[in-house]
């Protein structure tokens, strides 16, 4: 707005115009010194390096006479020099780096620590050469006056210790450590010694640790500085793992007990955390006589005199309760449970009370501490379910679960959303008790909470709908009545936010809904929403996620009329849309169609609309189509799709002759060569295409079963008024059988795809070709098994006879999971006309109703 007002008031008369020019000249005068002050000629001359110098010579020159920033660059480039010329780098560059590091600044020191570690990890030299050349430099800089530099060199040394041989460690590190750990040394030196001893405990045998390291450990545990005692206390866990259970009981445990009563709160905190981590190494007597009294003391003091341990106690409480579970009396069990409940609501009691002064006195630091405590309680909630037994969840822990899911702070609800899946798994058949909290978290105002919950949303919904003992396919929606509004609200909130990754993740996870809710609910509440997102959203990953989820919904839709409507909308609004962006998304959608549906389905509905885009006026659309043409050709089967192959060849000829865009023409020529090398599958099973054909025929069978389910539902509706209880039971059996077969085939198609990828990966080996041929022959013999040969001889056999034949056959499971051959699947030509022949099947089924009842 300001520039418009400024120009509207400008006066371009001659006098004012000269005034503006003078102002501009003043600005340039002010700017000139800034430009000149960047680098003087002398500085440029000093920073200039002869281009004819080699890398080694340039590095030596910059380290000798260059500026600090140039020296830092050389140190950062040390791993590259070691890879190119290790001998010269060690002889000429590394001694210069050692000299420079004595007076180097913090930045060069940190860079050197990282570069030394990188040289070790890349194994540019042998470990003997590394220890001879680099180890002394690392040890010299360990006690740098800057704490950050000292820690950086210490991390490098700890990583080096992992690779060094024992003798080198003993002479170069362990022996000097005795003097470095003495009380006369600096605080920084003693702290470094503590961490090094924790690392050395895993490198030597127990008797060496007992003789040479444990005396130093005891000395540092009684150091006069509390920082040293706390640091050494945290290393006792590693030392205990190195010396074994017996020495831990006699040496480490007494030190921990003494440190747990230390005057410093940080030392007590370190002792408590180390005790919890070492619970598995203590026997029942140690736990009951030593550890449990200490833990009770910590819990009692945490609310009174020692609030510093409260956050750590809440974090380790789940592990602590389950680790001590076997020695708890019923009274102690109840006491620890009540303690957990108290921590779970810490800081929230004042909100419901009437003491406003107490709320005002509560400091910000306390509020942060209480939020951390409740967050840790949410983290430990699954462990507490195990502690109280899932059968007692509703009585003992449901109220706490409710409070944590409705906590006013986002980090607490976020943690509950992450652990929700674990809670649902533990509750098993009692999972229905937490469905309200699932709806609450789906409708949470924070997208972080929603993003955390969505990670395991398919598994959670599967447990919610099928976890209960009485839940089945008929009562899916009854178990979670508010699920669909919550899911739609969550998607709309994610769509209106700027966090498109959360929206993309949500749409990907919504692909599980066909196994959760009914087909009609998906059609009316979700399917059209996916189409709207594809048409209106501006984020490409979100559009692709919506397109794939829409294809999944279409895949499991049971009504032919709805399927045709969606297909028509995809072709008209995307494939024939006015925006080239929509036409590009149509090609993306066709890729998902080819992935999820059978070849016959794609050829029947989408093959020709895709080819029409060869005449698209936008070059990007034609270019994307050219990349897709090999996949399109792979859906054809000869001789059934011979006319479609002719259409494809005609379109390619037109592109070659009429294309004017150079980039598109280049891709067309490349695509033509790829298409010429492709082999087209035929209607008959071929051994080299066996895995692909098997997967495609399973997809065709699933589509056929979905049509049969629709036909069964229509028959039931037509015979609703005059059907008997026997007929109702038959229809229900058929419906359940078809649903289970579809689900099993869907799960198996993923396995077959994995087998196909593994087979294709090893296809270049002659032995693998032989094994594939033998496997294909064995599959072919199974496919022609006489048990199923009579199915092909009875093409007009009704669904009920198929059901009874499959149930009576002992090998039904093998038959339904893809080990059967051609008999288990409809032929490609018949399945292609499957959608148009439903009415004929209806008439045939009415005429054969009496035969159904007799069978």
Long-range contacts (C-beta under 8 A, 24 or more apart in sequence): 55-81, 55-84, 55-85, 56-81, 56-85, 56-88, 56-89, 56-92, 56-93, 59-89, 59-92, 59-93, 59-96, 60-92, 60-93, 60-96, 63-93, 63-96, 63-97, 63-99, 63-100, 64-96, 68-104, 68-105, 68-107, 68-108, 71-100, 71-104, 71-108, 72-107, 72-108, 72-111, 75-100, 75-108, 75-111, 75-112, 75-115, 76-111, 76-114, 76-115, 78-112, 78-115, 78-116, 78-118, 78-119, 79-115, 79-118, 79-119, 79-122, 79-124, 82-119, 82-122, 82-124, 82-125, 83-122, 83-124, 86-124, 86-125, 90-125, 90-129, 90-133, 94-133, 94-134, 94-137, 97-137, 98-137, 101-137, 101-140, 101-141, 106-146, 106-148, 106-149, 109-141, 109-144, 109-146, 109-149, 109-152, 109-153, 110-148, 110-149, 110-152, 112-137, 112-141, 113-138, 113-141, 113-149, 113-152, 113-153, 113-155, 113-156, 114-152, 114-156, 116-156, 117-155, 117-156, 117-159, 117-160, 120-156, 120-159, 120-160, 120-163, 121-159, 127-163, 127-164, 127-165, 130-160, 130-163, 131-160, 131-164, 131-168, 131-172, 134-160, 135-160, 135-164, 135-168, 135-172, 139-172, 139-173, 139-176, 142-192, 143-186, 143-188, 143-189, 143-192, 147-188, 150-188, 150-192, 154-192, 154-195, 154-196, 157-196, 158-195, 158-196, 158-199, 161-196, 161-199, 161-200, 161-203, 166-203, 166-204, 169-200, 169-203, 173-200, 174-200, 174-212, 174-213, 177-216, 178-216, 181-216, 181-219, 181-220, 183-219, 183-223, 183-224, 187-225, 187-227, 187-228, 190-220, 190-223, 190-225, 190-228, 191-227, 191-228, 191-231, 193-220, 194-220, 194-228, 194-231, 194-232, 194-235, 195-231, 195-235, 197-232, 197-235, 197-239, 198-234, 198-235, 198-237, 198-238, 198-239, 199-238, 201-235, 201-238, 201-239, 201-241, 201-242, 201-243, 202-238, 202-241, 202-242, 204-242, 206-242, 206-243, 206-244, 206-247, 209-239, 209-242, 209-243, 210-243, 210-247, 210-251, 213-239, 214-239, 214-243, 214-247, 214-251, 217-255, 218-251, 218-255, 221-255, 221-258, 221-259, 226-262, 226-263, 226-264, 226-266, 226-267, 227-266, 229-259, 229-262, 229-264, 229-267, 230-264, 230-266, 230-267, 230-269, 230-270, 231-270, 233-259, 233-267, 233-270, 233-271, 233-274, 234-270, 234-273, 234-274, 236-274, 236-278, 237-274, 237-277, 237-278, 240-278, 240-281, 245-281, 248-278, 248-281, 248-282, 249-281, 249-282, 249-283, 249-286, 252-278, 253-282, 253-286, 253-290, 257-290, 257-294, 260-294, 260-297, 260-298, 265-306, 265-308, 265-309, 266-308, 268-298, 268-306, 268-309, 269-308, 269-309, 269-312, 272-298, 272-309, 272-312, 272-313, 272-316, 273-312, 273-316, 276-316, 276-319, 276-320, 276-323, 279-319, 279-320, 279-323, 279-324, 280-323, 284-326, 284-327, 287-323, 287-324, 287-327, 288-327, 291-324, 292-324, 292-327, 292-332, 295-320, 295-324, 299-336, 299-339, 307-369, 310-343, 310-346, 310-369, 310-373, 311-369, 311-372, 311-373, 311-376, 313-343, 314-343, 314-372, 314-373, 314-374, 314-376, 314-377, 314-380, 315-376, 315-379, 315-380, 317-343, 317-376, 317-377, 317-380, 317-384, 318-379, 318-380, 318-381, 318-382, 318-383, 318-384, 318-387, 319-380, 319-383, 321-383, 321-384, 321-387, 322-383, 322-386, 322-387, 325-387, 336-387, 337-384, 337-387, 337-388, 337-396, 340-377, 340-380, 340-384, 340-400, 341-400, 343-373, 343-374, 343-376, 343-377, 344-374, 344-377, 344-378, 344-400, 344-403, 344-404, 345-374, 345-400, 345-403, 346-370, 346-373, 346-374, 347-371, 347-373, 347-374, 348-374, 348-403, 348-407, 348-408, 351-408, 371-409, 371-411, 371-412, 374-404, 374-407, 374-409, 374-412, 375-409, 375-411, 375-412, 375-415, 377-404, 378-404, 378-407, 378-412, 378-413, 378-415, 378-416, 378-419, 379-415, 379-419, 381-416, 381-419, 381-423, 382-419, 382-422, 382-423, 382-426, 385-423, 385-426, 385-427, 386-426, 390-426, 390-427, 390-428, 390-430, 391-430, 393-427, 393-430, 393-433, 394-430, 394-433, 398-433, 398-434, 401-434, 401-437, 402-437, 405-437, 405-440, 405-441, 406-440, 410-446, 410-448, 410-449, 413-441, 413-444, 413-446, 413-449, 414-446, 414-448, 414-449, 414-452, 416-441, 417-441, 417-444, 417-449, 417-450, 417-452, 417-453, 418-452, 418-453, 418-455, 420-453, 420-456, 420-460, 421-455, 421-456, 421-459, 421-460, 424-459, 424-460, 424-463, 424-464, 424-467, 425-463, 427-467, 428-463, 428-467, 429-467, 429-468, 429-469, 430-468, 431-463, 431-464, 431-467, 431-468, 432-464, 432-467, 432-468, 432-471, 432-479, 435-464, 435-479, 435-480, 435-483, 436-482, 438-464, 438-480, 438-483, 438-486, 439-480, 439-482, 439-483, 439-486, 442-486, 442-487, 442-489, 442-490, 443-486, 443-489, 443-490, 447-493, 447-494, 447-497, 447-499, 447-502, 450-490, 450-493, 450-494, 450-502, 450-506, 451-499, 451-502, 451-505, 454-502, 454-505, 454-506, 454-509, 455-505, 457-509, 457-512, 458-509, 458-512, 461-512, 461-513, 461-516, 462-512, 462-515, 462-516, 465-516, 473-736, 473-739, 476-516, 476-517, 476-518, 477-517, 477-518, 477-521, 483-516, 483-517, 484-517, 484-521, 484-525, 487-513, 487-526, 488-525, 488-526, 488-529, 491-529, 495-533, 495-537, 500-539, 500-541, 500-542, 501-541, 503-539, 503-542, 503-545, 504-539, 504-541, 504-542, 504-545, 505-545, 507-533, 507-542, 507-545, 507-546, 507-549, 508-545, 508-548, 508-549, 510-549, 511-548, 511-549, 511-552, 511-553, 513-553, 514-552, 514-553, 514-555, 514-556, 515-743, 519-556, 519-557, 519-558, 519-559, 520-559, 522-553, 522-556, 522-557, 523-553, 523-557, 523-559, 523-562, 526-553, 527-553, 527-554, 527-557, 527-566, 531-566, 531-569, 531-570, 531-573, 534-574, 534-582, 534-585, 534-589, 535-573, 535-574, 535-577, 535-582, 543-585, 543-588, 544-585, 544-588, 547-585, 547-588, 547-589, 547-592, 548-592, 550-589, 551-589, 551-592, 551-593, 551-595, 551-596, 551-597, 552-596, 555-596, 555-597, 556-706, 557-706, 558-706, 558-709, 558-710, 558-713, 559-710, 560-707, 560-710, 560-835, 560-838, 563-835, 564-835, 567-605, 567-606, 571-605, 571-606, 571-609, 575-609, 575-610, 575-612, 575-613, 576-609, 576-612, 580-616, 580-618, 580-620, 580-621, 583-613, 583-616, 583-618, 583-621, 584-620, 584-621, 584-624, 586-613, 587-613, 587-621, 587-624, 587-625, 587-628, 590-628, 590-632, 591-628, 591-631, 594-631, 594-632, 594-635, 596-699, 597-699, 597-703, 598-696, 598-697, 598-699, 598-700, 598-703, 598-828, 598-831, 599-634, 599-635, 599-636, 599-637, 599-696, 599-828, 600-637, 600-700, 600-828, 600-831, 600-832, 601-699, 601-700, 601-703, 602-635, 603-635, 603-636, 603-641, 603-644, 603-832, 604-832, 604-835, 607-632, 607-635, 607-644, 607-647, 608-644, 608-647, 611-647, 611-648, 611-651, 614-651, 614-654, 614-655, 615-654, 619-661, 619-663, 619-664, 622-655, 622-659, 622-661, 622-664, 623-661, 623-663, 623-664, 623-667, 626-655, 626-664, 626-667, 626-668, 626-671, 627-667, 627-671, 629-671, 629-675, 630-671, 630-674, 630-675, 630-678, 633-675, 633-678, 633-680, 634-678, 634-681, 636-680, 636-681, 637-680, 637-681, 637-682, 637-683, 637-828, 638-680, 638-681, 638-682, 638-683, 639-682, 639-683, 640-683, 640-828, 640-829, 640-832, 645-680, 683-827, 683-828, 683-829, 685-780, 685-783, 685-821, 685-822, 687-772, 687-773, 687-776, 687-777, 687-780, 690-776, 690-779, 691-752, 691-755, 691-756, 691-759, 692-756, 694-752, 694-779, 694-818, 695-749, 695-752, 695-753, 695-756, 697-822, 697-824, 697-825, 697-828, 698-745, 698-748, 698-749, 698-752, 698-818, 698-825, 699-749, 700-825, 700-826, 700-828, 700-831, 701-745, 701-824, 701-825, 701-826, 702-742, 702-745, 702-746, 702-749, 703-831, 703-834, 704-826, 704-831, 704-834, 705-738, 705-741, 705-742, 705-745, 706-738, 706-742, 707-834, 707-835, 707-838, 708-738, 708-799, 709-735, 709-738, 709-739, 709-742, 710-838, 711-799, 711-838, 711-841, 711-842, 711-845, 712-738, 712-799, 714-842, 715-842, 715-845, 730-800, 730-852, 733-803, 734-799, 734-800, 734-803, 737-803, 737-806, 737-807, 738-799, 741-816, 744-816, 744-817, 745-816, 745-817, 745-818, 748-817, 748-818, 752-818, 779-819, 779-821, 780-821, 782-819, 782-820, 782-821, 783-820, 783-821, 783-822, 783-823, 784-821, 785-820, 785-821, 787-811, 788-815, 788-820, 788-821, 788-823, 788-824, 789-823, 791-823, 792-822, 792-823, 796-844, 796-848, 798-844, 798-845, 798-848, 798-851, 798-852, 799-845, 800-852, 800-855, 801-852, 801-855, 804-855
